[in-house]
Amino acid sequence: MTVQQWDVIVIGAGAAGLFCGIESARRGRRTLLLDHANKPGKKILMSGGGRCNFTNFDITPEHYLSANPHFVRSALSRYTQWDFIALVDRYAIPYHEKTLGQLFCDNSAKDIVTMLLAELDDAGGQLQMQTDILSVGDDGEQFVLSTTEGDLSCASLVVATGGLSIPTMGASDFGYRLARQYGHEVRDLRASLVPFTWNTQDKTSWSALSGISAPVTVSAENGQAFTLDCLITHRGLSGPAMLQISNYWQPGQSLMIDWLPGVDISAQLAADRHQQGRKTVKGWLTQWLPQRLAEHFVEQSQVQGALADLTREQSLRLSSMINHWPFRPGGTEGYRTAEVTLAGVDTQAISSKTMMSSKRQGLYFVGEVLDVTGWLGGYNFQWAWSSGWAAGQVC
């Protein structure tokens, strides 16, 4: 049987794989991208509500989680957000800053995928979709891939298979299995940037508030906190605040939620009870909170009546429920809706400059398959561009 020979094979035609393939092919390397999906860049296309939050103005290593926190520095500093923005500008793709430096396409995420495919074509890289890899062999010099479309060999093999999030998009554990095949450790995986689900006790009283959104400050037990919008759903708590804090939450832990960041309920009650003493507690709360949420806190705290009639104990009870509400999630919605997979291939055995394995010359890992997880807001895409670019310079 004839074995097709390539210089570089990239497994995975997502953000990191496409970018690596572009850079590799641009160096004159015969480069093939393989993917089992029916079209490239599927996760790009669905990201950001179909508008792709492709990077962020404010990219720093502190926006990433890894057991090896310095690992991201080299790649992020050598291919920056400004480099990718310049590429987007070159293709005249209109975009806007939504909030907190997050950049989205004005029209569609298709603009980003079209740009990447045009770059790959211009560089001379080849793309082969709907191809499953059955096994990866190794003769010490060449990697030999047995696929549903025939056998392939290459000197450099790049693993850009992503994580386990959103299995309906074709996510799999192939990259982790391949890493273990070559002796790499894979750190404990879990779904992240993901909504939380109710515990049994809270579900009864909170799920009726489904659809309410409000800015909150949410804190994890390690002290990490975010002040962003929270969305109450019938399943649990979602929205940017919850997705961000999920990176820092461990199963079994509680979160602390301040439903009125910037307003100290106890102090405000003491100040307002003289001028607004005849106001009901519920009416007073609705100046800051949606009416249904205000009603909920009044009911749950059993603090009703006029402000002037509140006892100190009642004031503290209401304050505690609103400013310091302990939320013990039942869990998360899991990989079904998670935006990323937390953890991955341990980076201790990966070069931070080239993304190459220290266990096998010519084996590279890029993007989400690695133990690098960014915040919500374009950080994971920038890691894909930066890590893909770094490997593409040498593979």
C-alpha positions as CSV (number, residue, x, y, z in Angstrom):
1,M,0.0,0.0,0.0
2,T,1.3,3.5,-0.9
3,V,2.0,5.7,2.0
4,Q,1.6,9.5,1.3
5,Q,4.5,11.4,2.7
6,W,4.4,14.8,4.2
7,D,6.8,17.0,6.1
8,V,4.1,18.1,8.6
9,I,0.8,16.7,9.5
10,V,-1.5,18.7,11.8
11,I,-4.3,16.8,13.5
12,G,-7.2,19.1,14.0
13,A,-8.5,21.9,11.8
14,G,-9.6,24.3,14.5
15,A,-8.1,27.6,15.5
16,A,-4.7,26.4,16.7
17,G,-4.4,23.7,14.0
18,L,-5.2,26.1,11.1
19,F,-2.8,28.7,12.4
20,C,0.0,26.2,12.8
21,G,-0.6,24.8,9.4
22,I,-0.5,28.3,7.8
23,E,2.8,29.1,9.4
24,S,4.3,25.7,8.6
25,A,3.3,25.8,5.0
26,R,4.5,29.4,4.6
27,R,8.0,28.1,5.4
28,G,7.8,25.7,2.4
29,R,7.0,22.6,4.5
30,R,4.6,20.2,2.7
31,T,1.8,20.5,5.3
32,L,-1.5,18.5,5.6
33,L,-4.3,19.3,8.1
34,L,-6.5,16.4,9.0
35,D,-9.8,16.5,10.8
36,H,-12.7,14.1,11.3
37,A,-15.3,16.8,11.0
38,N,-17.1,17.8,7.8
39,K,-15.8,21.4,7.8
40,P,-13.0,23.3,9.4
41,G,-13.2,25.8,12.2
42,K,-16.5,24.5,13.6
43,K,-15.9,25.9,17.1
44,I,-14.8,29.2,15.6
45,L,-18.1,29.4,13.7
46,M,-20.3,28.9,16.8
47,S,-18.2,31.0,19.2
48,G,-19.3,34.4,20.6
49,G,-22.9,33.7,19.5
50,G,-21.7,33.3,15.9
51,R,-19.5,36.4,15.9
52,C,-16.3,35.0,17.3
53,N,-14.6,36.8,20.2
54,F,-11.3,36.3,18.4
55,T,-8.9,38.1,20.9
56,N,-8.8,40.7,23.6
57,F,-6.9,44.1,23.8
58,D,-5.6,43.1,27.2
59,I,-3.7,39.8,26.9
60,T,-1.3,38.9,29.8
61,P,-0.1,35.6,31.3
62,E,-2.3,36.4,34.3
63,H,-5.4,35.7,32.3
64,Y,-4.4,32.0,32.0
65,L,-4.5,29.0,34.3
66,S,-1.9,26.3,34.2
67,A,0.0,24.2,36.6
68,N,3.0,25.8,35.0
69,P,1.9,29.5,35.0
70,H,5.0,30.8,33.1
71,F,4.5,28.5,30.2
72,V,2.4,30.9,28.2
73,R,4.8,33.8,28.3
74,S,7.0,33.0,25.4
75,A,4.3,32.3,22.8
76,L,2.1,35.2,23.9
77,S,4.9,37.6,23.7
78,R,6.1,36.5,20.2
79,Y,2.7,36.4,18.5
80,T,0.6,39.0,20.2
81,Q,-3.0,40.1,20.0
82,W,-1.8,43.1,17.9
83,D,-0.3,40.7,15.4
84,F,-3.7,38.9,15.0
85,I,-5.6,42.2,14.9
86,A,-3.2,43.3,12.1
87,L,-4.1,40.2,10.1
88,V,-7.8,40.8,10.6
89,D,-7.3,44.4,9.5
90,R,-5.5,43.2,6.4
91,Y,-8.6,41.3,5.4
92,A,-10.8,44.3,6.1
93,I,-12.9,42.3,8.5
94,P,-15.1,44.7,10.5
95,Y,-15.0,44.2,14.3
96,H,-15.9,46.0,17.5
97,E,-15.0,46.0,21.2
98,K,-17.9,44.6,23.1
99,T,-16.7,45.0,26.7
100,L,-13.5,44.6,28.7
101,G,-11.4,44.6,25.6
102,Q,-13.2,41.7,23.9
103,L,-13.1,41.9,20.1
104,F,-16.0,40.5,18.1
105,C,-16.7,40.4,14.3
106,D,-19.4,42.8,13.3
107,N,-20.9,40.4,10.8
108,S,-20.1,36.7,11.3
109,A,-17.4,34.3,12.6
110,K,-17.4,33.0,9.1
111,D,-15.2,36.0,8.3
112,I,-12.4,34.6,10.5
113,V,-12.7,31.1,9.1
114,T,-12.7,32.4,5.5
115,M,-9.5,34.5,6.4
116,L,-7.7,31.4,7.8
117,L,-8.6,29.2,4.9
118,A,-7.4,31.9,2.4
119,E,-4.1,32.2,4.4
120,L,-3.7,28.4,4.3
121,D,-4.4,28.2,0.6
122,D,-2.0,31.1,-0.1
123,A,0.7,29.3,1.9
124,G,0.2,26.1,0.0
125,G,-1.2,24.0,2.9
126,Q,-3.6,21.2,2.2
127,L,-6.8,20.4,4.1
128,Q,-8.4,16.9,4.4
129,M,-11.7,16.7,6.2
130,Q,-13.9,13.7,7.2
131,T,-10.8,11.6,8.0
132,D,-10.6,9.5,11.1
133,I,-7.2,8.5,12.5
134,L,-7.2,4.8,13.4
135,S,-3.6,4.6,14.8
136,V,-0.4,6.5,15.1
137,G,2.8,4.5,14.6
138,D,6.4,5.5,14.8
139,D,9.6,4.0,13.2
140,G,11.8,6.4,15.1
141,E,12.2,8.8,12.2
142,Q,8.7,9.1,10.8
143,F,5.3,9.1,12.3
144,V,3.0,6.7,10.4
145,L,-0.7,7.4,10.5
146,S,-3.3,4.9,9.6
147,T,-6.5,6.7,8.6
148,T,-9.9,5.9,7.0
149,E,-8.5,7.5,3.8
150,G,-5.2,5.6,3.7
151,D,-1.8,5.7,5.3
152,L,0.2,8.8,5.8
153,S,3.7,9.6,7.1
154,C,5.4,12.7,8.3
155,A,8.6,13.9,10.1
156,S,6.6,16.4,12.3
157,L,3.3,15.7,13.9
158,V,1.2,18.5,15.5
159,V,-1.6,17.6,17.9
160,A,-4.2,20.4,17.7
161,T,-7.2,18.3,18.7
162,G,-8.7,20.6,21.3
163,G,-10.5,19.5,24.5
164,L,-13.7,17.6,25.4
165,S,-16.1,20.6,25.4
166,I,-19.2,20.5,23.2
167,P,-19.1,16.9,22.1
168,T,-21.8,17.6,19.6
169,M,-19.2,19.5,17.6
170,G,-17.0,16.4,17.4
171,A,-14.8,16.9,20.5
172,S,-12.9,13.8,21.5
173,D,-10.1,12.6,23.8
174,F,-7.8,11.6,20.9
175,G,-5.1,14.2,21.7
176,Y,-4.9,13.1,25.3
177,R,-4.7,9.4,24.3
178,L,-1.9,10.2,21.9
179,A,-0.1,12.3,24.5
180,R,-0.2,9.3,26.9
181,Q,1.1,7.0,24.1
182,Y,4.3,9.1,24.1
183,G,4.6,9.1,27.9
184,H,3.1,12.5,28.6
185,E,1.0,13.1,31.7
186,V,-2.4,14.6,31.3
187,R,-3.6,16.7,34.2
188,D,-7.1,16.1,35.6
189,L,-9.6,17.3,33.1
190,R,-12.9,19.0,33.8
191,A,-15.4,21.2,32.0
192,S,-14.9,25.0,32.5
193,L,-16.2,28.4,31.4
194,V,-19.4,26.6,32.2
195,P,-22.8,27.3,33.9
196,F,-23.5,26.0,37.4
197,T,-26.5,23.8,38.3
198,W,-28.7,24.2,41.4
199,N,-28.4,22.0,44.4
200,T,-31.7,20.4,45.4
201,Q,-32.4,22.9,48.2
202,D,-31.9,26.1,46.1
203,K,-33.6,24.8,43.0
204,T,-37.0,25.0,44.6
205,S,-36.8,28.6,45.6
206,W,-34.6,30.0,42.8
207,S,-35.6,28.3,39.5
208,A,-38.8,30.3,39.4
209,L,-36.6,33.4,38.8
210,S,-35.3,32.0,35.5
211,G,-34.6,34.8,33.0
212,I,-33.4,37.4,35.4
213,S,-30.0,38.9,34.8
214,A,-28.1,41.2,37.2
215,P,-24.5,42.4,37.8
216,V,-23.0,40.5,40.7
217,T,-19.6,40.0,42.4
218,V,-18.9,36.3,42.7
219,S,-15.9,35.0,44.7
220,A,-14.3,31.5,44.9
221,E,-12.8,30.0,48.0
222,N,-9.3,30.8,46.7
223,G,-10.1,34.5,46.8
224,Q,-10.5,35.0,43.0
225,A,-13.5,37.3,42.2
226,F,-15.3,38.7,39.2
227,T,-17.9,41.5,38.9
228,L,-19.9,40.7,35.8
229,D,-23.5,39.8,34.8
230,C,-25.1,36.7,36.2
231,L,-28.1,35.0,34.6
232,I,-30.6,33.0,36.6
233,T,-31.8,29.9,34.6
234,H,-34.2,27.1,35.6
235,R,-31.1,24.8,35.7
236,G,-28.8,27.1,37.7
237,L,-26.6,30.2,37.4
238,S,-25.0,31.2,34.1
239,G,-23.8,34.4,32.5
240,P,-20.2,35.9,32.3
241,A,-19.7,36.0,36.0
242,M,-20.4,32.4,36.6
243,L,-18.5,31.2,33.5
244,Q,-15.4,33.1,34.6
245,I,-15.5,31.9,38.2
246,S,-15.9,28.3,37.1
247,N,-12.2,28.2,36.2
248,Y,-11.5,28.7,39.9
249,W,-14.2,26.5,41.4
250,Q,-13.6,23.0,42.6
251,P,-16.4,20.4,43.0
252,G,-17.8,20.5,46.5
253,Q,-16.8,24.1,47.1
254,S,-19.1,27.1,47.7
255,L,-19.1,30.4,46.0
256,M,-20.0,33.8,47.6
257,I,-22.3,36.0,45.6
258,D,-22.9,39.7,46.3
259,W,-26.1,40.5,44.4
260,L,-25.6,44.3,44.9
261,P,-21.9,45.0,44.3
262,G,-21.1,48.5,45.6
263,V,-24.1,48.8,47.8
264,D,-23.7,47.8,51.5
265,I,-27.3,46.9,52.4
266,S,-26.8,47.2,56.1
267,A,-25.2,50.7,55.9
268,Q,-27.7,51.8,53.2
269,L,-30.6,50.7,55.4
270,A,-29.2,52.7,58.4
271,A,-28.8,55.8,56.2
272,D,-32.3,55.6,54.4
273,R,-34.6,54.5,57.3
274,H,-34.9,58.1,58.5
275,Q,-35.6,59.8,55.1
276,Q,-37.5,56.8,53.6
277,G,-38.8,55.1,56.7
278,R,-42.3,54.6,55.3
279,K,-41.0,52.7,52.3
280,T,-41.5,48.9,52.2
281,V,-38.4,46.8,52.1
282,K,-39.5,45.4,48.8
283,G,-40.1,48.9,47.3
284,W,-36.8,50.1,48.6
285,L,-34.9,47.2,47.0
286,T,-36.4,47.6,43.6
287,Q,-34.4,50.8,43.1
288,W,-31.4,48.4,42.5
289,L,-32.9,45.0,41.8
290,P,-35.4,43.6,39.4
291,Q,-38.8,43.3,41.1
292,R,-39.0,39.5,41.1
293,L,-35.5,39.3,42.6
294,A,-36.3,41.9,45.3
295,E,-39.5,40.0,46.2
296,H,-37.4,36.8,46.4
297,F,-35.0,38.3,48.9
298,V,-37.8,39.7,51.0
299,E,-39.6,36.4,51.1
300,Q,-36.5,34.3,51.8
301,S,-35.2,36.6,54.5
302,Q,-38.6,37.1,56.0
303,V,-37.8,40.8,56.4
304,Q,-41.0,42.7,55.5
305,G,-42.7,45.9,56.4
306,A,-41.4,49.5,56.5
307,L,-37.8,50.4,56.7
308,A,-38.3,52.4,60.0
309,D,-39.7,49.2,61.7
310,L,-36.7,47.0,60.9
311,T,-34.7,45.6,63.8
312,R,-30.9,45.4,63.7
313,E,-31.2,41.6,63.4
314,Q,-33.5,41.9,60.4
315,S,-31.3,44.4,58.8
316,L,-28.2,42.1,59.2
317,R,-30.2,39.1,57.9
318,L,-31.3,40.9,54.7
319,S,-27.8,42.3,54.2
320,S,-26.2,38.9,54.6
321,M,-28.6,37.3,52.1
322,I,-28.0,40.0,49.4
323,N,-24.3,40.9,50.0
324,H,-23.0,37.6,51.2
325,W,-25.1,34.8,49.7
326,P,-23.3,31.4,49.9
327,F,-24.0,29.3,46.8
328,R,-23.1,25.7,46.8
329,P,-23.5,24.5,43.2
330,G,-25.0,21.0,42.6
331,G,-22.4,20.8,39.9
332,T,-21.9,22.3,36.4
333,E,-23.6,21.6,33.1
334,G,-20.5,19.7,32.0
335,Y,-18.9,19.4,28.7
336,R,-22.2,19.7,26.9
337,T,-22.2,23.5,27.2
338,A,-18.6,24.2,28.5
339,E,-16.6,26.6,26.4
340,V,-13.3,25.0,27.3
341,T,-11.7,22.0,29.0
342,L,-9.7,22.9,32.1
343,A,-6.2,21.4,32.3
344,G,-4.8,19.0,29.6
345,V,-1.3,17.7,28.5
346,D,1.2,18.6,31.3
347,T,3.4,21.4,29.9
348,Q,6.5,20.4,32.0
349,A,7.5,18.1,29.1
350,I,6.7,20.7,26.4
351,S,8.9,23.5,25.1
352,S,7.3,26.8,25.8
353,K,9.1,28.3,22.8
354,T,8.4,25.6,20.2
355,M,5.6,23.6,21.7
356,M,7.6,20.4,20.9
357,S,7.6,17.4,23.2
358,S,10.8,16.6,25.1
359,K,9.9,13.0,24.8
360,R,9.8,12.7,21.0
361,Q,11.5,14.9,18.5
362,G,9.0,16.3,16.0
363,L,5.9,15.8,18.2
364,Y,4.1,19.1,19.0
365,F,1.0,20.1,21.0
366,V,-0.8,23.3,20.5
367,G,-4.0,25.0,21.7
368,E,-6.6,23.7,24.1
369,V,-5.2,20.2,24.3
370,L,-2.4,21.6,26.5
371,D,-2.8,22.5,30.2
372,V,-3.5,26.1,29.4
373,T,-6.9,27.6,30.0
374,G,-7.8,31.2,29.4
375,W,-10.5,33.5,30.9
376,L,-13.7,34.1,29.0
377,G,-13.2,37.0,26.5
378,G,-11.0,36.0,23.6
379,Y,-8.1,34.6,25.7
380,N,-8.4,31.0,24.5
381,F,-8.5,32.1,20.9
382,Q,-5.3,34.1,21.4
383,W,-3.6,31.1,23.0
384,A,-4.6,29.1,19.9
385,W,-3.1,31.7,17.5
386,S,0.0,32.2,19.6
387,S,0.8,28.5,20.3
388,G,-0.1,27.5,16.7
389,W,2.2,30.3,15.4
390,A,5.1,29.2,17.7
391,A,5.0,25.6,16.6
392,G,4.5,26.6,13.0
393,Q,7.9,28.4,13.0
394,V,9.8,25.2,13.6
395,C,7.7,22.1,12.9
